[in-house]
């Protein structure tokens, strides 16, 4: 695991760009590990309601 990948995944997860499974996979860590890292860094973990409300968009 590289710190840069973890930090990037944390930021994208917190901001709602990536969901938890995708962010954890990209960082090379478990979902639980990513969630703990976000909390330890003082960030907020999105609630399941927030994750469920995401809309997939595509670009040309």
Backbone bond lengths (Angstrom), bond angles and torsions (degrees), N, CA, C in turn:
res aa  C-N    CA-C-N  psi(-1)  N-CA   C-N-CA  omega(-1)  CA-C   N-CA-C  phi
1 X - - - 1.453 - - 1.519 108.68 -
2 X 1.293 116.12 134.75 1.450 120.81 177.31 1.518 109.01 -106.12
3 X 1.308 115.64 139.14 1.465 120.91 -177.73 1.526 112.18 -58.28
4 X 1.326 116.36 -39.17 1.464 119.21 -178.60 1.530 110.53 -63.03
5 X 1.318 117.25 -42.72 1.468 121.11 179.64 1.523 110.44 -63.84
6 X 1.317 117.21 -40.89 1.463 121.09 179.53 1.524 110.49 -65.76
7 X 1.310 117.16 -46.57 1.465 121.32 -179.29 1.534 110.62 -62.37
8 X 1.317 117.13 -42.19 1.459 120.82 178.88 1.522 110.68 -63.74
9 X 1.324 117.00 -45.45 1.461 121.12 178.97 1.525 111.00 -61.99
10 X 1.327 116.94 -40.64 1.464 120.75 178.14 1.529 110.62 -60.45
11 X 1.302 116.24 -45.86 1.462 121.30 -178.45 1.525 111.21 -63.61
12 X 1.323 116.53 -44.97 1.459 120.40 -179.30 1.523 111.81 -68.25
13 X 1.322 116.99 -34.49 1.457 121.00 177.30 1.531 110.69 -68.98
14 X 1.317 116.28 -47.63 1.470 120.30 179.34 1.522 111.88 -59.68
15 X 1.318 116.09 -39.11 1.458 120.44 -178.07 1.514 114.39 -79.34
16 X 1.327 116.85 -7.88 1.454 120.12 178.36 1.515 114.86 87.83
17 X 1.328 116.97 6.22 1.457 119.95 179.06 1.524 111.18 -72.55
18 X 1.335 116.68 -40.31 1.466 122.11 178.28 1.515 109.75 -118.15
19 X 1.331 116.04 146.86 1.459 119.30 172.66 1.527 108.28 -81.23
20 X 1.318 116.23 170.31 1.456 121.23 -174.89 1.529 113.26 -59.12
21 X 1.339 119.62 -50.11 1.471 118.53 -178.72 1.531 113.17 -60.79
22 X 1.312 116.61 -40.18 1.462 120.14 -179.06 1.528 111.12 -68.11
23 X 1.319 116.82 -44.54 1.464 120.78 -179.74 1.525 110.75 -62.72
24 X 1.327 116.77 -42.94 1.465 120.49 -179.82 1.527 110.91 -64.36
25 X 1.319 116.54 -41.90 1.465 120.43 178.97 1.519 110.98 -62.95
26 X 1.308 116.04 -44.20 1.474 119.82 -179.76 1.530 111.71 -63.70
27 X 1.333 116.41 -33.36 1.466 120.30 -179.86 1.527 111.87 -83.19
28 X 1.332 116.30 -15.50 1.461 119.58 -179.37 1.522 112.91 78.16
29 X 1.334 116.60 29.34 1.466 121.54 179.82 1.521 109.04 -130.52
30 X 1.327 116.17 168.42 1.466 120.02 176.11 1.530 109.71 -73.84
31 X 1.324 115.26 160.98 1.457 119.82 178.07 1.519 110.90 -61.58
32 X 1.328 116.36 -40.21 1.464 120.63 179.24 1.525 111.00 -62.88
33 X 1.310 116.49 -41.58 1.480 121.37 179.50 1.523 110.83 -63.04
34 X 1.322 116.98 -41.90 1.462 120.36 179.49 1.527 110.57 -66.15
35 X 1.321 117.07 -43.91 1.466 121.75 178.79 1.527 110.37 -59.30
36 X 1.338 117.11 -45.29 1.474 120.79 178.87 1.518 111.28 -63.43
37 X 1.320 117.07 -40.45 1.469 120.66 -179.50 1.525 111.00 -63.21
38 X 1.322 116.77 -39.95 1.473 120.33 178.68 1.522 109.86 -63.99
39 X 1.319 116.57 -45.56 1.473 119.82 -179.63 1.525 111.40 -64.08
40 X 1.331 117.01 -42.13 1.470 120.29 -179.36 1.514 111.87 -64.25
41 X 1.324 116.15 -32.23 1.466 120.08 -179.55 1.528 111.75 -79.72
42 X 1.339 116.61 -1.41 1.456 119.89 178.06 1.516 113.51 89.95
43 X 1.318 116.59 8.93 1.457 120.14 -179.91 1.514 111.41 -86.44
44 X 1.295 115.07 177.36 1.461 119.80 178.42 1.521 109.09 -111.82
45 X 1.313 114.67 140.16 1.451 121.51 178.92 1.522 107.47 -93.17
46 X 1.334 117.74 123.59 1.462 119.46 179.30 1.526 111.03 -57.33
47 X 1.309 116.09 145.36 1.458 120.87 178.21 1.522 109.11 -78.56
48 X 1.332 118.11 159.76 1.467 119.95 178.14 1.521 112.99 -57.44
49 X 1.334 117.68 -31.28 1.457 120.25 178.04 1.519 111.42 -62.63
50 X 1.328 116.05 -37.18 1.458 120.25 179.30 1.517 109.24 -67.77
51 X 1.334 117.64 -44.87 1.456 121.04 179.07 1.524 111.00 -60.68
52 X 1.329 118.05 -39.74 1.460 121.98 -177.80 1.523 111.92 -69.49
53 X 1.329 117.31 -23.60 1.449 120.23 -177.43 1.518 114.99 -88.35
54 X 1.295 117.62 4.31 1.469 120.09 -178.94 1.518 110.46 -71.35
55 X 1.305 114.74 146.98 1.449 120.69 177.97 1.516 107.65 -119.53
56 X 1.328 115.98 126.44 1.462 120.00 178.75 1.529 109.23 -74.71
57 X 1.304 116.19 133.91 1.461 121.20 176.47 1.512 108.61 -126.82
58 X 1.277 115.68 148.48 1.465 120.98 178.91 1.513 109.66 -118.88
59 X 1.276 114.68 160.13 1.455 120.24 177.96 1.519 109.23 -119.69
60 X 1.310 115.66 150.98 1.468 119.66 178.33 1.488 110.95 -72.52
